[in-house]
Amino acid sequence: MSSRKKKLKGKKVSFKDKDWYEVITPKIFDFKPIGEISGLESNIVGRTLETLLFDFTNKYSDISLKLKFRIVNLNQEARKTNTIFVGHQYTTDFIRSLIGRGSSKIQTILNLTTKDGYVFRLTTICTTLKRARNSQIVLIRKIMREILKEFAQSLNHEKFIAGIIFSEFQNQIQRVAKTIYPLSNCVIVKSKLVSIPPGGEDKEIPDDQFDIVEIDVKRSRKSEIRRTERISMKKLTQTKRE
């Protein structure tokens, strides 16, 4: 390499040239700080950080759920950065634990637009207690899609995020889908913020009240549970204990 190219390469940035900034979560997470990050003022914006839901709730059941935030701007004087929520994901070990031997895995990936124009991509998995028929799987997948669409159309993004993270949507899917075939789990294993509307920002901290979604389920004879296929929950729990 010539001396001219070495000069054009520029001066190397040392650790002393970098500053520390405190990372602040969005309004829907009550502006809670989640740590510090070092870097130059020019390359801080756009970075993505991960943290656990456990850090917000202190519940060990939330230790497998990772939240993702992206830095959107910084305050040089206060040495603080503001972030937006860009998605969540469960750990690989947790997802593997959902699928038992002899069960059916029902997965759907869906892009949903909230009432205020935010677009999220959700990956949802339902697992049955035993192997279900194809007609039952099709009907359960339809229920998953219809309930998620109904919530997205009626909620702003703040409350939509709360429904994803705190299992409200999963519980309502399971409430309806278990009438088709008994489910062992229903989890939104991953979400991703695809697009933000112009001028989009967090305007409120959502409450924990959600309306119950009712959808019309058109059953076919093939999707009904035959008497020979019905699972006794009492017998199943007894055999597991033994």
N, C-alpha and C positions, 0 to 999 in steps of 0.2 A: 504494500500500500504506500502511495506517495505521500510526502509531507503535506501536500495541498488537501488531499482527501482526509487526512487525519484532522486538519484544522476544521474542515467542514462538518466532521462528525460531531463536534461540539463537546462541551464540558460534561463530564460524568456527574450525575446527581448523587451526593452523599446522603447518609441518613440524617446528618445535622441540618441539611437544607429542608427537610420535611417537617411538617407540623402535625400535631395531634388534634383530631376533631371528635367530639362526642356525637354519637349517632342517636337520633331521636325518632321514635316511631310516629305514624300518622295519628290524627285525631281520634280515629275509631279505636285505637289502642291506648288512648288517654295520654299521648305524648310521652310514653315511658322510654327512658334511655336504655339501650341494649348493648352498650359497649363503646369502645373508642377505635378509631382508625387513623393511620398515619399516611401522609402523602403530600404532594404538592397541590396547591389550590387549583391548578389547571387539570389535574387528573383524578380528582375525588368524585366529581359528579358523574353518575352513570354506573358506579360500582354497585354490586349486589352482595348483600350480606344475609346469612342464615342464622336463625335462632330457634329455640324450642318453645312450643306452647307452654311447656312446664315453667318457663321463666316468668310467665304471666299469671298462671293459675296455681302453681305449686302443687299440682296433682300428679302423682306418678303415672296415672293412666294417660297423661298427655306427653310423656317423655319420648314417644315415637313419632310425634308430629313436628315437622320442621316448617317454620314460616320463613318466607323470603321477602326481603325489602330492597328497594333500589333507591339510591341517593339521587335526589332531584335538584337540590340547591344547598348552599352552605352560607353560614354567617361567619365571615372572617373575624369580626371583632369578638363575638361570643364563642368562637371555636366550636360551633355546633352545625350539624347537617340535618336537613329534613328529608324524609323518605316517603315512599308510597308502597303499599302492599302489592306485590306482583305474583303471589301464588303460595301454595303450600305443597308438601309432599310427605307421605309416610315413609318410614325406613323400609328397606327391602326385607329385612327379617320379619317385620310386622305384617307386610303384605303376604309373605309366604305362609305365615301362621294362620291366615284366614281360610286357606284352602285345605280342607281335610280330605282324607282318602275316601273315595266313593261318593263325593259330593259333586255338584255342578257349579261351575263358575260362569256367572253372567256379567259381562262387561259392556259398558257403553261409553263412548267418547263423544262429547257434544259441545258445540259452541253456543253460548247463550248470551243474549243482550239484555241488560238490566233496564229498568224503567228510565234511568237517567243516562243511558247510552254507553255504558261500559260493557265490553265484550270479554267474557271469561270462557276458557276451555276446561271442562270438567271431565275427569276420568273416574267413573263409578263402578264398583264391583259389588255384586250380590252373590252370596254362596248359599246353597241349599243344604239341608241336613243330610239328604240322600240324593241319589241321582234322579233328576227330573226329566220328564219327556220334553221333546223339542217344542211341542205346542205350548207347554207351560213356560219354557224359557223365553219364547217369542213374546208371550203375554206379559211376563214380568219385565222384560226389557222395555216394552211399550209403556208400562206403568212408571218405570224409572224416568223415561224421557218426558212423559206428560207432566209429572209432578215437578220436575226441575224447570220445565218451560213455564209452568204456571207461577212458580215462585219468582223467576227472573222477570216476567212481565209485570209483576205487581210490586216489586221491591226496588228501592234504590241500592246502589252498590254497597253502601256501608252495612245495611242489614243483610244483604245477600252474602257478604263475606262472613258475617257472624253466623248465619245459618249453615254455611259450609264448615266452618271451623268447629263450632260447638254442637255438631251432629244433629241439628234440628231437621234438616232435609233427609238425612239417612233414616231417622226414626219414623218420619212420615211415609217414606217409601216402604219401609219394612212393615208398617201398620197395614198398608193396602196389599202389598205383594204377598204377605204370608197367607192371605185367603186363597191364593192360587196354589202355592206350595210352601211348606214351612221353611223359613230361612234361618241360617245360623248367624249370618252377618250381612250388613249392608254398609259400605264405607265409601265416601268420596276420597279416593286415595291420592288424587293429585288435582291441583287447579293451577291455571296460568292466566295472567292478565294479558289478553291479546291486543286490545286497543283501548285508548282513553278518548272521550269526546273533547272537542275544543273547550278550553276553560274548565275542564273537570277538576274538582277538588273535594276533599272530605268536608262535609258541612254539619254533620251531626254524629253523636255517639249513639249507636242503636241500642234499644232496650231488648229484653229477652222474651218479648211476647210475639208469637207467630200465630197466624190464622191456620186452622186445619183445612187442608186442601182435600176436596172430595172430587173424584173423577169417576166417570161411567166406565165400568169394566165389562166389556162384552165377552162373556165366556163362551167357549165352544165345548162340545161334549168331550173332545180330545183333551182340553185343558183342565177339565174337572178332575179332582182327586178321587180315584176309586176307593171303595172301602178297603180293599186289600192293600192299597198303597198309603193309606192314612197312617200317620206316625203318632203313636201315643207318647206325649211328652213326659208323662209320669214314668213309663217304662224305660224311656231313653235315659232319663236322669238317674234312675235306679241302677241301670247297667253301667253307667259311667262311674258311679260311686263305688260299685263293687269292683 
